[in-house]
Amino acid sequence: MLGSLAAIAVVLVGGFFAVRSVTVKEAEQDIREQVVILARLVESAGLSDGVVRGERAALTRLDDLVQAQVLSESVVRVKIWAQDGTILYSDEPRLIGRRFALGEEERELFHQGGAEAELSDLSQPENQFERQERKLLEAHTAVRTPDGTQVLFEVYQRFGSVTANAERLLGSLAPPLLGGAAVLLVFQASLAWSMARRLRRDHAEREALLANAIEASTRERRRIAADLHDGVVQDLAGVAFGLAPIAEAADRAGDASSATELRGAIDRLRQGVRSLRSLLVEIHPPNLASTGLEAALSDLLSPLQAQGIATHLDVDDGAASNAASDALIYRVVRESVRNVQAHARAENVWVRLRREDGVTMRVAVQDDGRGFTADERRRRAEDGHLGLSLLEDVVRQAHGALEVRSAPGQGTTVELEVPAR
């Protein structure tokens, strides 16, 4: 819309100057024709040889003619020049008898005839008495006295009449121009409004699809976690429980080798059960309302500890208070811990949770791993690793802010700020 308004302004302003230029050219043509007509009038009715000789009676007779039939609202000055640049006559008496240098075009008129018109240069000394007019058009043509002496007839026309003609012409063109511009603006406004509504609708649909995808993912994770918990985990725990009496019986029978193998199998089964329980925590978060956010975050760090990574959990008193933001905090920490496991090669991981001013929750997950560049993150996203990108969308929907800072060799920090509600 702003571009359209700028284009319309350019058209209108450019149109004004174009019309003005055309009007000036037409005015120059008109004054060339006018100066020829006026020159013939003066030549036939008032110009005598006595004007060339400076005779008072001849000048008076010529002045009466000029005052009565040449000067008007638009024509404000008349001058008659000799070939040497002397002003033989002017309706401004102070110029009569003074000599000024003629321009190249004026000198050519004595030899070639015709008429010329141009904007007056009022800074020239011969125009000192016309400067109050500010802007004038001047026109020249050569005429002859009765004895054949050539002189130059010159008139000055007010430029205001040219401007008035330009304004009248522009006024006649303005209604269709402005009407067309109004139609264009109305059309573009409706188009812009339609596009804005479509964008809002597409954005709402995208948010709904994202929410549905997250919900579907949560349901699927819940189903898988329930199947594993009620199936494989229970079976392995039962097998481990059942092997314990067999190992004790082997001990009592003196079969130490079998007892050792059985106890090793029991340990491996129990470790498998622990790993599966950690996997269940990753697949489907615990019920934060019942377990508490701090305990859930501690469970998230257990797999890192099993890999030999030192973990540090720091939760302010009252920071985890069953707020609605707890689920989002848990999701961000889970994704960050998962990235540490998969990519960071870290030795330490710090998780800090703070409540600031009682209204904002801030959680930071920091590691001392290898870090990454912005290009690496872009490449991972192109390869389908969209965890952080999806989190950013979810955080925006919750009116929060998620910042990821990383550099090669300097680890990674994921910081979440979200309203505590």
N, C-alpha and C positions, 0 to 999 in steps of 0.2 A: 504494500500500500504506500509506504514511504517512497519507494522507487517510482511508483506511478505518479505520485504528487510531484516529485522532483522532475519527472519527464514532462508533465503538464506545465510546470512553471517554466521549464526551458523553452517549450513550444510557445508559450504566451510571451515571454520576454524576448525570445528570438524573433517571434512574429512582429512584435512592436518595432524592434530595430530594423527588421527587414522592410516593413511598411514605411518606416521613417526614411530609410535609405531610398526606397522607390519614390517617395514623395519629394525628397530633396532633388533627385534627378529630374522629376517632372517639373518641379519648381524652377530649376535651372533652365530647362527647355522653355518653359513659359516666359521666364524673364528675358531669355534671348529673343523670343518673338516679340515681347513687349517693348524691349529697348529699340528694336528696329522700327516698330510703329511710331514710338515716341520720337525717335530720331528724325523720321520723315516729317512728322508734324513740326518739330522745331526747325528743321532745315527749310521747310517751305514757308513757314509763317513767322519765324522770329529770328533766324540766324542771318546776320548781315555781315558784310566785310568790316563794318565798324567794330564788331565784337573782337575781331582779331587785332584791331588797332587800339582797343581799350577805350573807345568813345563812350562817354557816359550815357548819351541818349540811346545808343544801340544796346547797351547793357540793360538799361531800364526797360526798354521795349521787350527784350528777351526775358527779363525777370518777370514781367507781368504775365507773359505767356506761360512760363514755367509754373508760377504760383497758381494760375487759374486752371491749367489743363494738364499739368504733369504731376505735380506733387499731390499725394493722396494719403489715405490711412496706411497704405503699404509702402508707397514710394516716399522716402524721407530725405533724399539728397540727390542733387543733380550737379554734375561737373562737366565742363567742356575743356579739353586739353589741346595744347599745341604739340607739334611733334617733338619739340625740345623739352617737354615736361612741364611747361608753364600752364597754370590753370587760368584759362581765359575768362571763364565764367563759372560761378557757383551760386546757389541760393544762399550759401553762407559767405557773405561779403568778405570776411577776413581771409579767405583762401584766394581771392582774385589777385592775380599777379605773382603769386608764389610759385616757385619752381621745385619740382621733385623728380626723382628718377623714375622713368617708366619701366614696367616689367617687360620681359621678352615677348609675352603674348600680346601685350598692348602695342608694342612696336610693330609686330607682324601684321596687326590689323590695318595699319596704314598702307601696307603693300599688298596684302591678300584680300582685304575686305572681310565681310561676314560679321559674326557677332560671337562673343565669348561671355560666359557667366561662371562665377565661382563664389565660394564663401569669402567674405572680406577678412583680411588680416588687419584688425583694428589697432594693432601695435605699430603699424607703419605711420610715419609722421604726417602724411597727407590725410590720414583718417582721424586725426586727433579730436575733431569736433563731432565725430560719430560714435565715440567710445561709450557714451551713455546709453546707446542702444544695445550694447553688449554683443549682439550677433546679427550680422546683415549678409544678404546676398548682393553682389555687385555684378553689373553687366555692362559691356562696352560694345560700341560699333563706330565705324568711321563714317563721317558725313563731310559735305563740302559747303563752303560759303559760295555766294554768287559768283565770285571771281575764280572759283576752282580750288581754293586753299583747303587742304584736308585738315580736319580736326577730329578729335576723338570725343564722342558723346558717351557719358557714363551716368547710370542711375544706381541707386542703392535701395534695396527692398528689405523690409523688416522680416526677420526669420520667424517671428511669431506666427505669421500667416502660414508658413510651411508646417510648423508644429501643429497648428489647428487643423490643417488638412489631414495630417497624419493621424491625429486623434479621431477625426470624423471617419476616416477610412477604417481605422482599427475598431471604432465603435460599431461599424456595420459588420465587421468580421467577428467581433467578440461573441455575440450571442450563439452562432453555430459552433464556434470553438468551445465555449464554456459548456454548451449543451452536450456536445460530444464528450467532453471531459467528464461531465456529471454522469452520463450514461456509462462511461468506462469505469468510473469509480463505483457506481452502484453494482455493476456486474462483478467487479473484482471484490467488492466487499462481501457480496453473497457467496462468491466462490471461496474467499478466504474463510468465511464463517463455516461453510460446508466442510472445508478441509480441516479446520480446527475441531469441529465436532467429530469428524472421522478419526482424527488423530487421538482425541480423548477416548473415543469408543475402542480404538485399537489398543490404546494403552490399558484401558480397563480390562479388555479381553486378555491381554498379555499377563496382567497381574492375576486375573482369575485362573488362567492356565498354569501360571507358576504356583499359585496356591494349591490348585488341584494336583499338580505334579508332586508337590511336597507332601500333601496329604496322602496321595496314593503311595508314595515312597514310604511314608511313616506306617501306613497300614501293612504294606508288604514286609517291612522290617519286623513289625510286630508279629505277623504270622510266622515268619521264618524263625524268629526268636522263640516263639511259643512251641513250634515243632521241635526245635533243637532241645529246648529245656525239658519238654515232656517226653522226648524220645531218646536221642543219643546220650544226652547228659545223664538222664536217670539210669539208662542201661549201663553206662560205664561206671557210674557210682555204685550201682548194684553189683556189678562184677567185682569191683574192688572190695566192696563189703563182704562178698561171698568168698573171696580168696583168702581173706585174713584168717578164718578158722582153719583152712587147709594148711596154711603156712605154719600155724601153731601145732597142728597135728603132726606135720613132718618133723618139727623140732622135737616133739615128744617121742617120735619113733626113731630118733637119732639120724634122720636123713637131712643133715645140715645143708648139703648141696641143693636139694630141692627146695628147702625152706628159704635159702638165700635167693634163688631164682624167683620164687613166688613173691617174696617181699619186694624184689626189684620190679616185678611186673605190677605189683600193687602201687608202688611209688610212681611208676610211669603212667598208670591209669589215673591216679589222683592228680598228677601234673597235667594230664590231658583234660581232666574235668575242670581244673582251674583255668587252663587256656581257653576252653570252650565258654566258661562263664565270663571271662574277659571279653571274648568275642561277642557274647550275647549283650554285654553292656554297650559295646560299640555299635552293634546292629540296631538295638532298640534301647533308648535311654530308660533308666528306671523312672518310677513315679516320683518326681521331684518333691511333690507335696508330702509324701510319706518318708522318703529317705533323706531329704534335705539336699541343698545344692552343694554344700561343702563335701559331704560324703560321696555324692555322685562325681564331683570333680576328682576326688581322690581315687575313685575306681577307674576313672579315665586314664590316670597316670600309671596305673599298675602295669600295663603292658610295656611301658617304657622302662620301668624298673626291672622287669624280667629280662630286658635286652641289655641291662647294665648301664642305662642312662640315669644319672642322678636327677631326681625331681624335687622341686621346691614349691610348695603350695602355701600361699599367704592370703588368708581371707579375714578381712576386718570383722570385728564383732558387729553383728546386726546387718552385715552386708547381704547375707543370704537369709532372706526373711519371707520366703514363699511368695515373692512378688511375681507378677505376670511376666516380668522380664527374665526370670530365672531360666525358662525354657530356651530363650534366645541366647543367653549367656552360655548355657550348656552346649548348644549347637555350635557356637563359634569356637569354644574351647575344644570340642570333639574334633571339628574339622582341622584345627590348628595342630592338635596332637597327632592326628592321622598324617598330616603333611610332614611333621617331624619324623615319624616312623619311616615314611616312605622315601624322603628325599634329603633330610637335613644332615645326617651323619653327625649328630650333636653329641656332646658329652654331658650337657646340663640343660634342663628346661625349667623355667620359672613361670608360675601362674600366680598373678596377683589380682585380688578382687577388692574394690573400694566402693564405698558409698560417699558421694561428695555432696555437701550441702543438703543432704537428706532427700534430694530429688533426682540425682543422677547416679547411675551405676557405671563404673568404669572397670573393665577387665583387660589385662594385658597378658599375652602368652609370648614369652621370649625364649629363644634358644641360641646357643653358641656354635651353630652348625656352619655349613659352607655358604649359605645365603644364595641369592640368585639376582639376576638383572631383570629389568622390565621386559627386555626382549625374550628372555627365557620364560617368563610368566605368560607372555603372549603366545609363544610357541606351544606351551602346555595347554593353554585354552583352545588353540586350534586343533590339538590332538585329542580334545575331548575332556580334559581335566578342568571342569567348570565349578569345582567346589567353592572356591573363594568368590567367583563371579556371582553364583547363585546366592551365597551368603550376603553379598553386598546388596542385592535386590531385596532380600528378606529384611535386612537391617533398615533399608530406606523405607520400606512399608511400615516398620515399627517406629519411624521418626527418629532413628538413631544414626550413628556415624561409625563407619568401619575404616580403619587405616592400616595399611600393610607397608612396613618399612623393611627393606632388605638391601644388602650389598654383598658382593662376593667376598668371602672370608670374614664377614662381620656378623653373621647370623641373621635371624629374622625376628621381627616383632609384629604381632597382630594385636591391635588395640581397638576395643569396642567401647563406645559411649552410647548409653541408651537411657531413656527416662525410666525411673524406678516406679512402676505402676502395676 
